[in-house]
Amino acid sequence: MVIDKHIYNQFKEGKLDAFYEKAYPSLLSIAIKMIPDHHAFLAEDLVQESIFSAFKNREKITSPSHLKAFLYSCVRNDVVTAIRKDVRKQKYAKTLPPIPPDVSIEGQMMIQETLDLLYDCIDELPEKYRQIFDLSYVQGLSNAEVAELLNISLSGIKKRKARFIELMREKMEPSNNLDVLFLLQILALWLRQP
């Protein structure tokens, strides 16, 4: 990818046409090479995200070579993040029991959409809260067992669990009026059914 001074200056001014025409094909090619075949459909979105990130940070970018390096780093980081997110989602999906066949198609779709929403929100949380979810809700450990396992006080686990639920509410409520605690309790029961 060649970004000359003229294209760089236009980019800094907020004009993206020439920059986009030059950068997009190269970045897409890189993303496609980096991402596994079963995720190739994400390549365009990742490139768009990288270009948007560069645009938002254009005041901090000091030269054409800096812009190029920034874009390559964004694409690489976004690809790695997408792969990690999918690995975690697949891990969670393996723990789910099948949806009973007597549930209507609409019911199955609602269950799946709710699970997707929950897991997308959980996936965006810091590791210590994803750990709380896994130990408390997926594995069904008591607060005392989690505290012992993580070598944290019982009150520390209770605070972390309360903060986990608070963070989930913040993430989910703008898009949904569902009660997060209720959903997590239902999910926990469903995960532990025989």
C-alpha positions in Angstrom: 0.0 0.0 0.0 1.4 3.3 -1.1 0.2 6.4 0.7 1.8 9.5 -0.8 2.0 12.9 0.8 -1.0 14.2 -1.2 -3.3 11.4 -0.1 -2.0 11.7 3.5 -2.7 15.4 3.6 -6.3 14.9 2.3 -6.8 12.2 4.9 -5.6 14.6 7.6 -8.2 17.1 6.3 -10.9 14.5 6.6 -11.2 13.7 2.9 -11.3 10.0 2.5 -12.0 9.3 -1.2 -8.4 9.0 -2.5 -7.2 7.4 0.7 -10.0 4.8 0.7 -9.3 4.0 -2.9 -5.6 3.4 -2.2 -5.8 1.7 1.2 -9.0 -0.4 1.1 -7.8 -3.1 -1.5 -4.5 -3.6 0.2 -6.0 -3.8 3.7 -8.7 -6.2 2.5 -6.0 -8.5 1.0 -4.1 -8.5 4.2 -7.2 -9.2 6.3 -8.2 -12.1 4.0 -4.7 -13.6 4.3 -4.7 -13.4 8.1 -8.2 -14.5 8.9 -9.2 -18.2 8.8 -11.3 -19.2 5.8 -14.5 -19.8 7.9 -14.2 -16.1 9.0 -13.5 -14.6 5.6 -16.9 -12.9 5.6 -15.6 -10.7 8.4 -12.6 -9.3 6.5 -14.5 -6.3 5.0 -16.0 -5.3 8.3 -12.5 -5.5 10.0 -11.0 -3.3 7.3 -13.9 -0.8 7.7 -13.3 -0.8 11.5 -9.5 -0.2 10.9 -10.1 2.7 8.5 -12.7 4.2 10.9 -10.2 3.9 13.8 -7.5 5.6 11.7 -10.0 8.4 10.8 -10.9 8.9 14.5 -7.2 9.1 15.4 -6.0 11.2 12.4 -5.0 14.1 14.6 -2.4 11.8 16.3 -1.0 10.3 13.0 2.1 12.2 12.0 3.2 10.9 8.6 2.2 8.6 5.7 4.4 5.8 7.1 2.8 6.3 10.6 -0.7 6.0 9.0 0.3 2.9 7.1 1.7 1.3 10.3 -1.4 2.3 12.2 -3.7 0.7 9.7 -1.7 -2.6 9.5 -1.7 -2.8 13.3 -5.5 -2.1 13.5 -6.2 -4.8 10.9 -3.9 -7.3 12.7 -5.4 -6.5 16.1 -9.0 -6.7 14.8 -8.4 -10.0 13.2 -6.8 -11.4 16.4 -9.7 -10.1 18.4 -12.3 -11.6 16.1 -10.6 -15.0 16.2 -10.4 -14.9 20.0 -14.0 -13.9 20.3 -15.1 -16.7 18.1 -13.0 -19.2 20.1 -14.7 -18.1 23.3 -18.1 -18.2 21.7 -17.5 -21.7 20.4 -16.3 -22.8 23.9 -19.6 -21.5 25.4 -21.6 -23.0 22.7 -20.2 -26.4 23.5 -21.5 -26.1 27.1 -25.1 -25.4 26.0 -27.5 -28.3 26.0 -29.6 -28.6 22.9 -32.8 -26.6 22.7 -35.7 -29.1 23.3 -37.3 -30.1 20.0 -40.8 -29.3 21.3 -39.9 -25.6 21.4 -41.4 -23.7 18.5 -39.2 -22.2 15.8 -40.0 -18.7 17.1 -39.1 -19.9 20.6 -35.8 -21.4 19.4 -35.0 -18.1 17.6 -35.7 -16.1 20.7 -33.5 -18.4 22.9 -30.7 -18.2 20.3 -30.9 -14.4 20.0 -30.9 -14.0 23.8 -27.9 -16.3 24.1 -26.1 -14.4 21.4 -26.8 -11.1 23.1 -25.6 -12.5 26.5 -22.5 -14.0 25.1 -21.6 -10.9 23.1 -21.9 -8.8 26.2 -19.9 -11.2 28.3 -17.3 -11.4 25.6 -16.6 -7.7 25.9 -16.0 -7.8 29.7 -12.6 -8.0 31.3 -11.2 -11.5 32.0 -12.0 -11.4 35.7 -15.7 -11.0 35.0 -15.8 -13.6 32.3 -14.1 -15.9 34.8 -16.9 -15.1 37.3 -19.5 -16.0 34.7 -17.8 -19.3 33.8 -17.3 -20.4 37.4 -20.5 -19.2 38.9 -23.0 -19.6 36.1 -21.5 -22.2 33.7 -19.9 -24.5 36.2 -22.4 -23.7 39.0 -19.8 -23.2 41.8 -20.9 -21.5 45.0 -19.5 -18.1 46.0 -17.3 -19.9 48.6 -16.0 -22.3 46.0 -15.2 -19.6 43.6 -13.5 -17.5 46.4 -11.3 -20.5 47.3 -10.5 -21.3 43.7 -9.5 -17.8 42.9 -7.9 -17.1 46.3 -10.1 -14.1 46.9 -12.2 -13.3 49.9 -15.9 -14.2 49.9 -16.8 -10.6 50.1 -14.5 -9.9 47.1 -16.3 -12.5 45.1 -19.7 -11.1 46.0 -18.5 -7.6 45.0 -17.1 -8.9 41.7 -20.3 -10.9 41.0 -22.4 -7.8 41.7 -20.2 -5.7 39.4 -20.4 -8.4 36.7 -24.2 -8.1 36.8 -24.1 -4.3 36.8 -21.8 -4.3 33.8 -24.1 -6.8 32.0 -27.1 -4.5 32.7 -25.2 -1.5 31.3 -24.3 -3.4 28.1 -27.7 -5.1 27.6 -30.2 -2.5 28.6 -29.7 -0.1 25.7 -30.6 -2.8 23.3 -33.0 -4.9 25.4 -35.4 -4.6 28.3 -34.6 -8.0 29.6 -33.6 -8.5 33.3 -30.0 -9.6 33.2 -30.0 -11.4 36.5 -33.1 -13.3 35.5 -31.5 -14.3 32.2 -28.3 -15.4 33.9 -30.2 -17.5 36.5 -32.2 -19.2 33.7 -29.1 -19.8 31.7 -27.4 -21.3 34.8 -30.3 -23.7 35.3 -30.3 -24.6 31.7 -26.6 -25.2 31.6 -26.7 -27.5 34.6 -29.7 -29.6 33.5 -29.0 -33.3 33.1 
